[in-house]
Amino acid sequence: MADLFLKQAKQYSETRPGYPQELFDFIAGKTTGHDLVWDVGTGSGQAAISLASIYTNVIGTDTSKKQLDFAPKLLNVRYICTSPNLSPSELEEIGTESSVDLVAVAQALHWFDNEIFYDQVKWILKKPNGVIAAWCYTIPEIDDQFDPIFRKFYSESKPYWDLLRGLVDDKYTSIKFPFEAVDGCNHTGPFEFQSKKLMSLDEFFTYIRSWSAYQTAKEKGVELLNDGVIEEFSRAWNGDENGQRCVTYPVYLRIGKVGNSVTIPHLA
Ligand SMILES: C[S@@+](CC[C@H](N)C(=O)[O-])C[C@H]1O[C@@H](n2cnc3c(N)ncnc32)[C@H](O)[C@@H]1O
């Protein structure tokens, strides 16, 4: 699936939302140490850039070298291109057993929700308070005029999404998440946040072109952004004097701590 993100890495880095400070403050408040973060599926560093201002060191991994090429270069962030299921040596390049304070997964857990990944997370997190925070964002919201048109468009794009996208539509409520509630919480989420981004209509179209579903449709000879769609979106956009709108992405966070579970990772 990582290939789905290869062809539109540039559009991805230009138009995907970052995440709100409140989200990072919440996560940072639940991690007892602030030394090392593993940002898995970092893409072009949408979360890494904020994590780097809170934690001493961030390691961002992704299976797509092209995505990593667009990530911001920061002194305390190291990017590593890995295989989808990390080998022992790839895992040890990130950290030794019980060495990581936080595993962060932004808009990516649904792609690698499996036992191998969870065992690796349990092995690498500090015991008992190491934290995993995984969040997704669902479809953007603008206003009562635009949103119904966009929802119809999104629902017509469904055949081109991987089935795993259903976990995002479901706001990560049904995703497997085998961790303990962090201190001060009695469940592992989802906790809701909002990410806001000012966008022109052109940028909004570029955001749609960064979808894996857009790429899949194109490969099947279907242009999701056909003339009819472009006209309909343009009529409903109602931009300000710069043609921009504030686009809101609802964000859903699952967060948990590892506890004292001792796990030997299944390594690929
Ligand atoms: C939707 S993007 C999210 C990127 C970024 N974290 C963000 O918040 O926008 C998902 C990323 O996960 C990467 N990915 C997919 N499968 C992966 C795997 N098994 N291990 C690591 N990264 C993976 C893809 O290459 C892609 O960059």
The ligand as an SDF file (V2000), in Angstrom:
LIG
                    3D

 27 29  0  0  0  0  0  0  0  0999 V2000
   -1.5750    8.9030    5.2350 C   0  0  0  0  0  0  0  0  0  0  0  0
    0.1790    8.9600    5.3290 S   0  0  0  0  0  0  0  0  0  0  0  0
    0.4710    9.8240    6.8690 C   0  0  0  0  0  0  0  0  0  0  0  0
    1.7060   10.6650    6.8420 C   0  0  0  0  0  0  0  0  0  0  0  0
    1.8980   11.6050    8.0260 C   0  0  0  0  0  0  0  0  0  0  0  0
    2.1760   10.8750    9.2520 N   0  0  0  0  0  0  0  0  0  0  0  0
    0.7010   12.5280    8.2300 C   0  0  0  0  0  0  0  0  0  0  0  0
    0.3070   12.7130    9.3660 O   0  0  0  0  0  0  0  0  0  0  0  0
    0.2060   13.1040    7.2560 O   0  0  0  0  0  0  0  0  0  0  0  0
    0.6100    7.3150    5.7080 C   0  0  0  0  0  0  0  0  0  0  0  0
    2.1200    7.0730    5.6270 C   0  0  0  0  0  0  0  0  0  0  0  0
    2.3870    5.7760    6.1240 O   0  0  0  0  0  0  0  0  0  0  0  0
    3.4240    5.2090    5.3210 C   0  0  0  0  0  0  0  0  0  0  0  0
    3.3520    3.7580    5.5160 N   0  0  0  0  0  0  0  0  0  0  0  0
    2.4660    2.8780    5.0220 C   0  0  0  0  0  0  0  0  0  0  0  0
    2.7120    1.6320    5.4560 N   0  0  0  0  0  0  0  0  0  0  0  0
    3.7700    1.7350    6.2950 C   0  0  0  0  0  0  0  0  0  0  0  0
    4.4950    0.7970    7.0980 C   0  0  0  0  0  0  0  0  0  0  0  0
    4.1610   -0.4870    7.1340 N   0  0  0  0  0  0  0  0  0  0  0  0
    5.5260    1.2700    7.8380 N   0  0  0  0  0  0  0  0  0  0  0  0
    5.8670    2.5770    7.8250 C   0  0  0  0  0  0  0  0  0  0  0  0
    5.2240    3.5080    7.0810 N   0  0  0  0  0  0  0  0  0  0  0  0
    4.1870    3.0890    6.3300 C   0  0  0  0  0  0  0  0  0  0  0  0
    3.1220    5.7050    3.9190 C   0  0  0  0  0  0  0  0  0  0  0  0
    4.2430    5.6670    3.0650 O   0  0  0  0  0  0  0  0  0  0  0  0
    2.6550    7.1460    4.2090 C   0  0  0  0  0  0  0  0  0  0  0  0
    3.7220    8.0610    4.1640 O   0  0  0  0  0  0  0  0  0  0  0  0
  1  2  1  0
  2  3  1  0
  2 10  1  0
  3  4  1  0
  4  5  1  0
  5  6  1  0
  5  7  1  0
  7  8  2  0
  7  9  1  0
 10 11  1  0
 11 12  1  0
 11 26  1  0
 12 13  1  0
 13 14  1  0
 13 24  1  0
 14 15  1  0
 14 23  1  0
 15 16  2  0
 16 17  1  0
 17 18  1  0
 17 23  2  0
 18 19  1  0
 18 20  2  0
 20 21  1  0
 21 22  2  0
 22 23  1  0
 24 25  1  0
 24 26  1  0
 26 27  1  0
M  CHG  2   2   1   9  -1
M  END
$$$$
